[in-house]
Amino acid sequence: MFRSFFPNPKWFFSSAALWAAICIFVWYSFNESIGAAIGLDLTPQPPVVGLGFFITDDFLLFYLYYFVACALFSAFWFTVSPHRWQWWSVVGSQLILFATYYSVQVSVALLQWRRPMFDMIQGVLGTTDPETQKVITPDRSAEEVSQLNVELLDLALIFVEIASVAIVVAVMVRFFSSHYVFRWRTAMNDYYTSKWSQVRHIEGASQRIQEDTMRFADIVENLGVSFIDAIMTLFAFLPVLWGLSIYVPTLPIVGEIPQALFFAALAWAIFGTVLLAVVGIKLPGLYFKNQRVEAAYRKELVYGEDYEDRAQPPTLKELFANVRKNYFKLYFHYMYFNVARYLYLQTDNVLVLLLLIPAFALGSITFGIFQQIASAFGQVSSSFQYLVNSWSTIVELLSIHKRLKAFEKGIKGEEIIEAYAPD
């Protein structure tokens, strides 16, 4: 699965993790010194609102640093273990990582835009007469109204600029990722078909080569990007949420605690992850068995096309009964899993409003700060909830991995019964 596309996967991924840890340590320890050495000013500056956010000295240094780090890593593996797919597997992965980082920074840029935009909206809105419920329009001159129109339009145009960057990046990443996934599928396809004489007797061999390789590459790429996105989002938004916590020193029921928003997001995400992992523990095995019974039924039908004595009604009835039995089990276990999942996610939608009730009552935050808190809390909470949001996909991946792992055991001539999940 990995050897066909990546050079020496065991050492490749270990070295990638080690090199990433070293680069992160060097960046956070010496980035100011590195920047000063090449004439960049990395002293803290007021947040930049707009496209200028992406060309500050901090960003320019990071672009250069990331390029050098990736070039060194690629040169090492190109030299030590040349591989047919190295430009896609090594350099392509680095490009996807950078694009993921950039998309996270787009979210940060939008966060910085929210405060001035919504603070201005709060300042220009009218009030409501408590008796008549009619809107009381502020008394402004024509010149003041014209000026407010210009300022609000400028902020709206800034949003359009940032959103345009987000759209371009998303489209380009999706296009490149599609090619990346197909190259990985091609690598696995070439490897498995070269061993066809050794695996043609394995149950569902054609499906594993044609369908499972496609789904495996696609799911691993999507999950990998989602995981990196979650990590990078945490690095980008945790400091923001930590800073915004000064506006919310008190939480309902819990009372006053330091960095309340940060710890609330952490506790809530851990709770959801553990909850869904426990209630969904049976799903991987059932998914795997579902693929087995479907493959057995499909295989008999295929044989029936060529041999008159195959695919007889009693046999098909028995095979389809196995399909039916497993699907009904899957439906039952997914029922209570979805109850827990939807309850958790629906509560998550209003959690930040509940946490901010004391701040609303005290009037200690503005509309702009509220928008920043809601956005940052949502980003951090969503990142911590990586397993929650990806659990169904992870379950599917585990079942596909089991099938391909059994396939590779067949290639090596090993016993593959133990690879199957129990009933």
C-alpha positions in Angstrom: 0.0 0.0 0.0 2.8 2.5 0.9 5.9 0.8 -0.5 4.6 1.1 -4.0 4.4 4.9 -3.8 6.8 6.1 -1.0 10.5 5.3 -0.8 11.2 2.9 2.1 7.9 3.8 4.0 9.0 2.8 7.5 12.1 5.0 7.5 10.5 7.7 5.3 7.7 8.5 7.6 9.9 8.2 10.7 12.4 10.6 9.2 9.6 13.0 8.1 8.2 13.1 11.6 11.7 13.6 13.1 12.7 16.3 10.5 9.3 18.1 11.1 10.0 18.1 14.9 13.5 19.5 14.4 12.2 22.2 12.0 9.4 23.2 14.3 11.9 23.5 17.3 14.3 25.6 15.2 11.5 27.8 14.0 10.0 28.6 17.4 13.4 28.9 19.0 15.4 30.9 16.5 13.0 32.4 13.9 13.7 36.0 15.1 17.4 35.5 14.9 17.1 34.0 11.4 14.9 36.8 10.3 17.2 39.5 11.7 20.1 37.8 9.9 18.4 38.3 6.5 17.0 41.8 7.3 13.4 40.9 8.3 11.7 42.5 11.3 9.8 39.9 13.4 8.9 42.1 16.4 5.2 41.8 17.3 3.0 44.1 15.1 -0.7 45.0 15.2 -2.8 42.5 13.2 -2.9 43.3 9.5 -6.4 43.2 8.0 -6.5 42.3 4.3 -4.2 40.7 1.8 -1.2 42.4 3.4 -1.6 39.7 6.1 0.1 37.2 3.8 3.2 39.3 2.9 4.3 40.4 6.4 7.9 39.7 7.3 6.8 36.7 9.4 5.2 35.1 6.3 8.0 35.9 4.0 10.5 34.2 6.4 8.2 31.2 6.8 7.9 30.8 3.0 11.7 30.8 2.7 12.2 28.5 5.7 9.7 25.9 4.5 11.2 25.8 1.0 14.7 25.2 2.3 13.6 22.6 4.8 11.6 20.7 2.1 14.4 21.0 -0.4 16.9 19.4 2.1 14.5 16.6 3.0 13.8 15.8 -0.7 17.4 15.9 -1.7 18.2 13.4 1.1 15.6 10.9 0.0 16.2 11.4 -3.7 19.9 10.5 -3.0 19.5 7.7 -0.4 16.5 5.9 -1.9 15.6 6.9 -5.5 12.0 6.0 -6.3 9.9 6.0 -9.4 7.2 8.1 -7.8 9.4 10.3 -5.6 8.3 13.6 -7.2 4.7 12.9 -6.4 5.1 11.1 -3.1 7.9 13.3 -1.6 7.5 16.8 -3.2 3.8 16.4 -3.9 3.2 15.7 -0.2 5.2 18.8 0.8 3.1 20.9 -1.6 -0.1 19.6 -0.2 1.1 20.4 3.4 2.0 23.9 2.4 -1.4 24.5 0.7 -3.1 23.1 3.9 -1.0 25.6 6.0 -2.0 28.4 3.6 -5.7 27.6 3.8 -5.5 27.7 7.7 -3.9 31.1 7.4 -6.7 32.3 5.2 -9.0 31.4 8.2 -6.8 33.4 10.5 -6.9 36.4 8.1 -10.7 36.2 8.1 -10.6 36.1 11.9 -8.6 39.4 12.0 -11.2 40.9 9.6 -14.2 40.0 11.8 -13.4 42.3 14.7 -13.3 45.6 12.9 -16.2 44.6 10.6 -18.6 43.6 13.3 -17.5 46.3 15.8 -18.4 48.8 13.1 -21.7 47.1 12.5 -22.5 47.2 16.2 -21.7 50.9 16.3 -23.9 51.8 13.4 -27.0 49.7 14.2 -30.1 51.2 15.6 -31.9 50.2 18.8 -35.3 48.7 19.5 -38.0 50.5 21.4 -38.9 48.1 24.3 -42.6 49.1 24.2 -43.3 49.3 20.4 -40.5 46.9 19.2 -39.8 49.4 16.5 -36.3 50.2 15.4 -35.0 53.6 16.5 -32.8 54.9 13.7 -29.7 56.9 14.8 -29.8 60.6 13.8 -27.0 61.0 11.2 -26.2 63.6 8.6 -26.0 62.7 5.0 -22.2 63.1 5.1 -21.9 60.7 8.0 -24.1 58.1 6.3 -22.0 58.5 3.1 -18.8 58.0 5.1 -20.1 54.9 6.9 -21.2 53.4 3.5 -17.6 53.9 2.2 -16.0 52.3 5.3 -18.4 49.3 5.4 -17.9 48.8 1.7 -14.1 48.9 2.1 -14.3 46.2 4.8 -16.7 44.1 2.6 -14.2 44.4 -0.3 -11.4 43.2 2.0 -13.5 40.1 2.7 -13.9 39.5 -1.1 -10.2 39.7 -1.5 -9.4 37.2 1.2 -12.2 34.9 0.0 -10.9 35.1 -3.5 -7.5 33.8 -2.3 -9.3 31.0 -0.4 -11.2 30.0 -3.5 -8.1 29.9 -5.7 -6.1 27.9 -3.2 -8.9 25.5 -2.6 -9.5 24.8 -6.4 -5.8 24.4 -7.1 -5.3 22.1 -4.1 -8.3 20.0 -5.1 -7.0 19.7 -8.7 -3.5 18.7 -7.6 -4.8 16.3 -4.9 -6.9 14.5 -7.4 -3.8 13.8 -9.5 -1.8 12.9 -6.4 -4.4 10.3 -5.4 -4.6 8.8 -8.9 -0.8 8.5 -9.0 -0.8 6.6 -5.7 -3.6 4.4 -7.0 -1.5 3.8 -10.2 1.5 2.8 -8.1 -0.6 0.3 -6.1 -2.3 -1.0 -9.2 1.0 -1.6 -11.0 2.4 -3.4 -7.9 -0.6 -5.7 -7.4 -1.2 -6.5 -11.0 2.5 -7.5 -11.3 1.7 -10.2 -8.7 -1.7 -11.3 -10.2 -0.7 -14.9 -10.6 0.0 -15.1 -6.9 -3.3 -13.4 -5.7 -5.9 -14.3 -8.4 -7.3 -17.1 -6.1 -7.9 -14.7 -3.2 -11.5 -13.9 -2.5 -12.4 -10.5 -4.1 -9.0 -10.1 -5.7 -10.4 -8.1 -8.6 -12.3 -5.7 -6.3 -9.2 -5.2 -4.1 -7.1 -4.1 -7.1 -9.8 -2.1 -8.9 -11.8 -0.5 -6.1 -9.9 -0.8 -2.7 -6.7 0.7 -4.0 -8.7 3.7 -5.3 -10.6 4.2 -2.1 -7.5 3.6 0.1 -5.4 6.3 -1.6 -8.3 8.8 -1.6 -9.2 8.2 2.0 -5.6 8.3 3.3 -5.0 11.5 1.4 -8.1 13.1 2.7 -7.6 12.0 6.3 -3.9 12.9 6.2 -4.7 16.4 4.9 -7.5 16.8 7.5 -5.1 15.7 10.3 -2.4 18.1 9.2 -5.1 20.8 8.9 -6.2 20.1 12.4 -2.7 20.3 13.8 -1.9 23.5 11.9 -5.3 25.1 12.9 -4.4 24.4 16.6 -1.0 26.1 16.2 -2.7 29.1 14.5 -5.8 29.5 16.6 -4.7 28.3 20.1 -2.7 31.5 20.7 -5.7 33.5 19.5 -8.1 31.7 21.8 -5.7 32.0 24.7 -5.6 35.8 24.2 -9.3 36.1 23.7 -9.9 34.3 27.0 -9.1 37.5 28.9 -12.6 38.7 27.9 -14.3 35.6 29.4 -12.9 35.0 32.9 -16.1 33.2 34.1 -18.0 30.2 32.8 -21.5 29.1 33.7 -21.6 26.6 36.6 -17.8 26.3 36.7 -17.2 29.9 37.7 -14.0 31.8 37.3 -11.0 29.9 35.9 -7.9 31.2 34.0 -8.0 30.8 30.2 -11.5 29.6 30.4 -12.2 29.4 26.7 -9.1 27.4 26.0 -9.7 24.7 28.6 -13.4 24.5 27.8 -12.6 23.7 24.2 -10.1 21.1 25.2 -12.4 19.4 27.7 -15.3 19.3 25.3 -13.3 17.9 22.5 -11.7 15.1 24.6 -15.2 14.2 25.9 -16.6 13.9 22.4 -13.6 11.9 21.1 -13.8 9.4 23.9 -17.6 9.1 23.6 -17.7 8.3 19.9 -14.7 6.0 20.1 -16.5 3.9 22.7 -19.9 3.8 21.0 -18.4 3.1 17.6 -16.0 0.4 18.6 -17.9 -2.4 16.7 -18.1 -0.6 13.4 -14.7 -1.4 11.8 -15.2 -5.1 12.1 -18.7 -4.9 10.7 -17.6 -2.8 7.8 -14.8 -5.3 7.0 -17.2 -8.2 7.1 -19.7 -6.3 5.0 -17.1 -6.1 2.2 -16.4 -9.8 2.6 -20.0 -10.9 2.2 -20.7 -8.4 -0.6 -17.6 -9.7 -2.4 -18.7 -13.4 -2.0 -22.1 -12.6 -3.4 -20.7 -10.6 -6.3 -18.1 -13.3 -7.1 -20.8 -16.0 -7.4 -22.8 -13.8 -9.7 -19.7 -13.2 -11.9 -19.1 -17.0 -12.1 -22.8 -17.5 -13.0 -22.2 -15.4 -16.2 -19.6 -18.0 -17.5 -20.7 -21.3 -15.9 -24.2 -22.7 -16.0 -23.9 -24.7 -12.8 -22.9 -21.6 -10.7 -25.1 -18.8 -9.2 -27.9 -21.2 -8.5 -30.9 -19.7 -6.6 -30.2 -21.7 -3.3 -26.6 -20.5 -3.3 -27.5 -16.9 -4.1 -30.2 -16.9 -1.5 -27.7 -18.1 1.2 -25.1 -15.6 0.1 -27.6 -12.7 0.0 -28.9 -13.8 3.5 -25.4 -13.2 4.8 -25.4 -9.7 3.1 -28.8 -8.9 4.7 -27.7 -10.2 8.2 -24.6 -8.0 8.2 -26.3 -4.9 6.9 -29.0 -5.2 9.6 -26.2 -5.5 12.2 -24.5 -2.4 10.8 -27.8 -0.4 10.8 -28.4 -1.3 14.4 -24.9 -0.3 15.6 -25.0 2.9 13.5 -28.3 3.8 15.1 -27.0 4.3 18.6 -23.7 5.7 17.2 -25.5 8.4 15.3 -27.7 9.2 18.3 -24.5 10.0 20.3 -22.8 11.7 17.4 -25.7 14.0 16.5 -26.4 14.9 20.1 -22.8 15.9 20.6 -22.5 17.9 17.3 -25.8 19.7 17.9 -24.7 20.7 21.4 -21.4 21.8 20.0 -23.3 24.3 17.7 -24.6 26.3 20.7 -21.9 25.6 23.3 -20.0 28.8 22.7 -23.2 30.8 23.3 -23.7 29.1 26.6 -20.2 29.7 27.6 -20.5 33.4 26.9 -23.7 34.0 28.9 -21.8 35.6 31.8 -19.9 37.9 29.4 -23.1 38.9 27.6 -24.7 39.7 31.0 -21.7 41.8 32.0 -21.4 43.5 28.6 -17.7 42.8 28.7 -17.3 42.0 25.0 -18.3 43.8 21.8 -20.0 42.2 18.8 -16.6 42.0 17.0 -14.9 40.3 19.9 -17.9 37.8 20.1 -17.4 37.0 16.4 -13.7 36.4 16.9 -14.3 34.2 19.9 -17.0 32.2 18.1 -14.8 31.7 15.1 -11.6 30.8 17.1 -13.5 28.6 19.5 -15.1 26.8 16.6 -11.7 26.3 14.8 -9.9 25.0 18.0 -12.9 22.8 19.0 -13.1 21.4 15.5 -9.4 20.6 15.4 -9.6 18.8 18.7 -12.5 16.9 17.3 -10.6 15.4 14.4 -11.5 11.9 15.4 -15.1 12.9 16.0 -15.5 14.4 12.6 -13.6 11.7 10.8 -14.7 8.6 12.7 -17.0 7.2 9.9 -14.2 7.7 7.4 -11.6 6.1 9.7 -13.9 3.1 10.1 -14.1 2.7 6.3 -10.3 3.0 6.0 -9.7 0.4 8.7 -11.8 -2.1 6.8 -10.1 -1.4 3.5 -6.7 -1.6 5.1 -7.6 -5.1 6.5 -8.6 -6.2 3.0 -5.4 -4.9 1.4 -3.3 -6.2 4.2 -4.7 -9.7 3.7 -4.1 -9.2 0.0 -0.4 -8.5 0.6 -0.2 -11.6 2.9 -1.4 -13.6 -0.1 1.3 -12.1 -2.2 3.9 -13.3 0.3 2.3 -16.7 0.5 1.2 -16.3 4.2 -2.0 -17.5 5.8 -4.6 -14.8 5.5 -7.5 -16.1 7.6 -6.3 -14.2 10.7 -6.7 -10.9 8.8 -10.5 -11.3 8.7 -12.6 -9.7 11.4 -14.6 -11.9 13.7 -18.4 -12.1 13.3 
